[in-house]
Amino acid sequence: MNTILERIKKVYRLETDADLADFLGMNPSTLSMQKNRGRVNLRLIIDKCRDINLNWLLHGEGPMRLSENGKGSIQIPVFSEAMLPLDGNGSLKNEYKIGWLSAGGELLEKLNIDNSTESLLGYVISDYPIPPILTKNDIAIFNKTDRRIEEGIYLVSISNKLVCGRVQKSSSNNYIIQNPRLEADPVILEAGENKSNILGKMVWAMQKKT
């Protein structure tokens, strides 16, 4: 996490940790404590650094700022579980995104996705990780056009809750999803049912680097 903080200081020309704490809107002692624990509030950082390419911020890859995107790059909207408002079709409202992830040719090749921002969305893992694949502060990339129900990790809206969970086939041949956010766990997913709305299947995970 300290590397991420140093990148923020570089972009915004912040000389000290006190300057950084002021930029992030937190007490310097709180920032110091979080640095020592290696658990900085990534959602806050993304919210404050909306003009920074998250791929560069987290991994040091690609252009530093979104405005520096090269030809063939796309911007993927990133959301968190706090961004609950959905539109009438059960999709996330674009105005509630917390940042952008710039994806270049290499990442697009790995995802096997065409150059369309309409196909992908990012989701910040916060309170409910899915070990060993997803840990806290990782960003999962979902393909919104792939809504087939099969085993894998999905982003789903259920009873006005945004849920990222592992879908598995049960002994009764139903597909179920498990997540501590759900009152009834597990929940059976059925295509076409109003109870569950599949927002996308995970195709890539960007894991945080310290």
C-alpha positions as a Markdown table, in Angstrom:
| # | Residue | x | y | z |
|---|---|---|---|---|
| 1 | Met | 0.0 | 0.0 | 0.0 |
| 2 | Asn | 2.9 | 2.4 | 0.7 |
| 3 | Thr | 3.8 | 2.2 | -3.0 |
| 4 | Ile | 0.3 | 3.4 | -3.9 |
| 5 | Leu | 0.5 | 6.3 | -1.5 |
| 6 | Glu | 3.9 | 7.3 | -3.0 |
| 7 | Arg | 2.4 | 7.3 | -6.5 |
| 8 | Ile | -0.4 | 9.6 | -5.3 |
| 9 | Lys | 2.2 | 12.0 | -3.9 |
| 10 | Lys | 4.1 | 11.9 | -7.2 |
| 11 | Val | 1.0 | 12.7 | -9.3 |
| 12 | Tyr | -0.3 | 15.6 | -7.1 |
| 13 | Arg | 3.2 | 16.8 | -6.1 |
| 14 | Leu | 2.6 | 16.2 | -2.4 |
| 15 | Glu | 5.9 | 16.5 | -0.5 |
| 16 | Thr | 5.0 | 15.0 | 3.0 |
| 17 | Asp | 2.6 | 12.5 | 4.5 |
| 18 | Ala | 0.9 | 15.4 | 6.2 |
| 19 | Asp | 0.2 | 16.9 | 2.7 |
| 20 | Leu | -1.1 | 13.5 | 1.6 |
| 21 | Ala | -3.4 | 13.1 | 4.6 |
| 22 | Asp | -4.8 | 16.6 | 4.0 |
| 23 | Phe | -5.4 | 15.7 | 0.3 |
| 24 | Leu | -7.2 | 12.5 | 1.4 |
| 25 | Gly | -9.2 | 14.3 | 4.0 |
| 26 | Met | -8.0 | 12.4 | 7.0 |
| 27 | Asn | -5.9 | 13.0 | 10.2 |
| 28 | Pro | -2.2 | 12.4 | 9.7 |
| 29 | Ser | -2.1 | 10.0 | 12.6 |
| 30 | Thr | -4.9 | 8.0 | 11.0 |
| 31 | Leu | -2.9 | 7.8 | 7.8 |
| 32 | Ser | 0.2 | 6.8 | 9.7 |
| 33 | Met | -1.7 | 4.0 | 11.5 |
| 34 | Gln | -3.1 | 2.7 | 8.3 |
| 35 | Lys | 0.3 | 2.7 | 6.6 |
| 36 | Asn | 1.7 | 0.7 | 9.4 |
| 37 | Arg | -1.1 | -1.8 | 9.2 |
| 38 | Gly | -0.9 | -2.0 | 5.4 |
| 39 | Arg | -4.6 | -1.4 | 5.1 |
| 40 | Val | -5.3 | 2.0 | 3.5 |
| 41 | Asn | -8.8 | 2.8 | 2.6 |
| 42 | Leu | -8.6 | 2.0 | -1.2 |
| 43 | Arg | -12.2 | 3.2 | -1.9 |
| 44 | Leu | -11.4 | 6.6 | -0.4 |
| 45 | Ile | -8.2 | 6.8 | -2.5 |
| 46 | Ile | -10.1 | 5.9 | -5.7 |
| 47 | Asp | -12.7 | 8.5 | -4.9 |
| 48 | Lys | -10.1 | 11.2 | -4.4 |
| 49 | Cys | -8.0 | 10.2 | -7.5 |
| 50 | Arg | -10.6 | 10.1 | -10.2 |
| 51 | Asp | -8.3 | 11.4 | -12.9 |
| 52 | Ile | -5.7 | 8.7 | -12.3 |
| 53 | Asn | -5.6 | 5.5 | -14.2 |
| 54 | Leu | -6.3 | 2.8 | -11.6 |
| 55 | Asn | -4.1 | 0.3 | -13.5 |
| 56 | Trp | -1.1 | 2.7 | -13.0 |
| 57 | Leu | -2.1 | 3.5 | -9.4 |
| 58 | Leu | -2.4 | -0.1 | -8.3 |
| 59 | His | 0.2 | -1.8 | -10.5 |
| 60 | Gly | 2.4 | 1.0 | -12.0 |
| 61 | Glu | 1.3 | -0.1 | -15.5 |
| 62 | Gly | -0.1 | 2.0 | -18.4 |
| 63 | Pro | -0.4 | 5.8 | -18.5 |
| 64 | Met | -0.4 | 7.7 | -15.2 |
| 65 | Arg | -3.5 | 9.8 | -16.0 |
| 66 | Leu | -6.7 | 8.9 | -17.8 |
| 67 | Ser | -6.1 | 11.8 | -20.2 |
| 68 | Glu | -2.9 | 10.1 | -21.4 |
| 69 | Asn | -4.7 | 7.0 | -22.8 |
| 70 | Gly | -3.2 | 5.8 | -26.0 |
| 71 | Lys | -4.9 | 4.5 | -29.1 |
| 72 | Gly | -6.5 | 1.1 | -28.5 |
| 73 | Ser | -7.1 | 1.8 | -24.8 |
| 74 | Ile | -10.5 | 1.8 | -23.1 |
| 75 | Gln | -11.8 | 3.1 | -19.8 |
| 76 | Ile | -13.6 | 0.6 | -17.5 |
| 77 | Pro | -16.0 | 2.1 | -14.9 |
| 78 | Val | -15.3 | 0.9 | -11.4 |
| 79 | Phe | -18.0 | 0.5 | -8.7 |
| 80 | Ser | -18.1 | -0.6 | -5.0 |
| 81 | Glu | -20.7 | -2.3 | -2.9 |
| 82 | Ala | -21.6 | 1.0 | -1.4 |
| 83 | Met | -22.9 | 2.1 | -4.9 |
| 84 | Leu | -26.3 | 0.4 | -4.6 |
| 85 | Pro | -28.6 | 2.5 | -6.7 |
| 86 | Leu | -29.7 | 0.6 | -9.8 |
| 87 | Asp | -31.5 | 1.7 | -12.9 |
| 88 | Gly | -34.9 | 0.2 | -13.9 |
| 89 | Asn | -33.1 | -2.7 | -15.6 |
| 90 | Gly | -31.1 | -3.7 | -12.5 |
| 91 | Ser | -27.9 | -2.2 | -13.9 |
| 92 | Leu | -25.5 | 0.0 | -12.0 |
| 93 | Lys | -26.0 | 3.7 | -12.7 |
| 94 | Asn | -22.9 | 5.1 | -14.4 |
| 95 | Glu | -23.0 | 8.3 | -12.3 |
| 96 | Tyr | -22.3 | 6.2 | -9.2 |
| 97 | Lys | -19.0 | 4.9 | -10.4 |
| 98 | Ile | -16.0 | 5.6 | -8.1 |
| 99 | Gly | -13.3 | 5.7 | -10.7 |
| 100 | Trp | -12.0 | 4.5 | -14.0 |
| 101 | Leu | -9.6 | 1.7 | -14.9 |
| 102 | Ser | -7.6 | 2.2 | -18.2 |
| 103 | Ala | -7.1 | -1.1 | -20.1 |
| 104 | Gly | -4.7 | -1.3 | -22.9 |
| 105 | Gly | -4.1 | -3.9 | -25.6 |
| 106 | Glu | -2.3 | -6.4 | -23.4 |
| 107 | Leu | -5.1 | -6.5 | -20.8 |
| 108 | Leu | -7.8 | -6.6 | -23.5 |
| 109 | Glu | -6.0 | -9.6 | -25.1 |
| 110 | Lys | -6.1 | -11.4 | -21.8 |
| 111 | Leu | -9.8 | -10.6 | -21.4 |
| 112 | Asn | -10.5 | -11.6 | -25.0 |
| 113 | Ile | -12.9 | -8.6 | -25.2 |
| 114 | Asp | -13.3 | -6.1 | -28.0 |
| 115 | Asn | -12.6 | -2.4 | -27.4 |
| 116 | Ser | -15.9 | -1.6 | -25.9 |
| 117 | Thr | -16.5 | 0.0 | -22.5 |
| 118 | Glu | -20.0 | -1.3 | -22.7 |
| 119 | Ser | -18.8 | -4.8 | -22.1 |
| 120 | Leu | -16.9 | -4.5 | -18.8 |
| 121 | Leu | -17.2 | -3.1 | -15.3 |
| 122 | Gly | -14.9 | -3.2 | -12.3 |
| 123 | Tyr | -15.9 | -3.9 | -8.7 |
| 124 | Val | -13.8 | -3.1 | -5.6 |
| 125 | Ile | -13.8 | -6.0 | -3.1 |
| 126 | Ser | -14.2 | -4.6 | 0.4 |
| 127 | Asp | -15.9 | -6.4 | 3.3 |
| 128 | Tyr | -16.5 | -9.9 | 1.8 |
| 129 | Pro | -13.4 | -11.3 | 0.0 |
| 130 | Ile | -13.5 | -14.6 | -1.9 |
| 131 | Pro | -10.3 | -16.4 | -1.0 |
| 132 | Pro | -7.9 | -17.3 | -2.5 |
| 133 | Ile | -9.0 | -15.6 | -5.7 |
| 134 | Leu | -10.2 | -12.2 | -4.4 |
| 135 | Thr | -9.0 | -10.4 | -1.3 |
| 136 | Lys | -9.9 | -7.1 | 0.2 |
| 137 | Asn | -9.2 | -4.1 | -2.1 |
| 138 | Asp | -8.7 | -6.2 | -5.2 |
| 139 | Ile | -10.7 | -5.1 | -8.3 |
| 140 | Ala | -12.7 | -7.7 | -10.1 |
| 141 | Ile | -13.4 | -7.2 | -13.8 |
| 142 | Phe | -16.8 | -8.5 | -15.0 |
| 143 | Asn | -18.1 | -9.1 | -18.5 |
| 144 | Lys | -21.6 | -7.6 | -18.6 |
| 145 | Thr | -22.4 | -9.4 | -21.8 |
| 146 | Asp | -21.8 | -12.9 | -20.3 |
| 147 | Arg | -24.9 | -13.7 | -18.2 |
| 148 | Arg | -25.0 | -17.4 | -18.6 |
| 149 | Ile | -25.4 | -19.3 | -15.3 |
| 150 | Glu | -22.5 | -21.7 | -14.7 |
| 151 | Glu | -19.9 | -22.1 | -12.1 |
| 152 | Gly | -17.7 | -19.1 | -11.5 |
| 153 | Ile | -17.6 | -15.7 | -9.8 |
| 154 | Tyr | -20.5 | -13.4 | -10.6 |
| 155 | Leu | -21.7 | -9.9 | -9.7 |
| 156 | Val | -25.4 | -10.1 | -9.0 |
| 157 | Ser | -28.2 | -7.8 | -7.7 |
| 158 | Ile | -30.5 | -9.6 | -5.2 |
| 159 | Ser | -33.2 | -7.8 | -3.3 |
| 160 | Asn | -31.5 | -4.4 | -3.9 |
| 161 | Lys | -28.2 | -5.7 | -2.7 |
| 162 | Leu | -25.1 | -5.8 | -4.8 |
| 163 | Val | -23.4 | -9.2 | -4.3 |
| 164 | Cys | -20.1 | -10.6 | -5.6 |
| 165 | Gly | -20.0 | -14.3 | -4.9 |
| 166 | Arg | -19.0 | -17.7 | -6.1 |
| 167 | Val | -21.7 | -19.6 | -8.1 |
| 168 | Gln | -21.7 | -23.4 | -7.7 |
| 169 | Lys | -23.9 | -26.2 | -8.9 |
| 170 | Ser | -25.7 | -27.9 | -6.0 |
| 171 | Ser | -26.6 | -31.6 | -5.6 |
| 172 | Ser | -30.1 | -30.8 | -6.9 |
| 173 | Asn | -28.5 | -29.3 | -10.1 |
| 174 | Asn | -29.4 | -25.7 | -9.1 |
| 175 | Tyr | -26.9 | -22.9 | -9.4 |
| 176 | Ile | -26.4 | -21.2 | -6.0 |
| 177 | Ile | -24.5 | -18.1 | -4.9 |
| 178 | Gln | -23.2 | -17.6 | -1.4 |
| 179 | Asn | -22.3 | -14.2 | 0.3 |
| 180 | Pro | -22.6 | -13.0 | 3.9 |
| 181 | Arg | -24.5 | -9.9 | 2.6 |
| 182 | Leu | -27.5 | -12.2 | 1.8 |
| 183 | Glu | -30.2 | -12.8 | 4.4 |
| 184 | Ala | -30.9 | -16.2 | 2.9 |
| 185 | Asp | -27.6 | -18.0 | 2.1 |
| 186 | Pro | -27.3 | -19.7 | -0.3 |
| 187 | Val | -29.6 | -18.2 | -2.9 |
| 188 | Ile | -30.7 | -20.1 | -6.0 |
| 189 | Leu | -30.0 | -18.2 | -9.3 |
| 190 | Glu | -32.6 | -18.6 | -12.0 |
| 191 | Ala | -32.3 | -16.9 | -15.4 |
| 192 | Gly | -35.2 | -14.5 | -16.1 |
| 193 | Glu | -36.3 | -14.3 | -12.5 |
| 194 | Asn | -36.8 | -10.9 | -10.9 |
| 195 | Lys | -35.2 | -12.2 | -7.6 |
| 196 | Ser | -31.8 | -12.3 | -9.1 |
| 197 | Asn | -30.2 | -10.2 | -11.8 |
| 198 | Ile | -26.8 | -11.2 | -13.1 |
| 199 | Leu | -24.7 | -8.1 | -13.8 |
| 200 | Gly | -21.7 | -10.1 | -15.2 |
| 201 | Lys | -19.3 | -12.9 | -14.9 |
| 202 | Met | -15.7 | -12.3 | -13.6 |
| 203 | Val | -13.1 | -12.5 | -16.3 |
| 204 | Trp | -10.1 | -10.9 | -14.6 |
| 205 | Ala | -8.9 | -9.9 | -11.1 |
| 206 | Met | -6.5 | -7.0 | -10.4 |
| 207 | Gln | -4.9 | -7.8 | -7.1 |
| 208 | Lys | -3.4 | -5.0 | -5.0 |
| 209 | Lys | 0.3 | -4.6 | -4.8 |
| 210 | Thr | 2.0 | -3.1 | -1.7 |
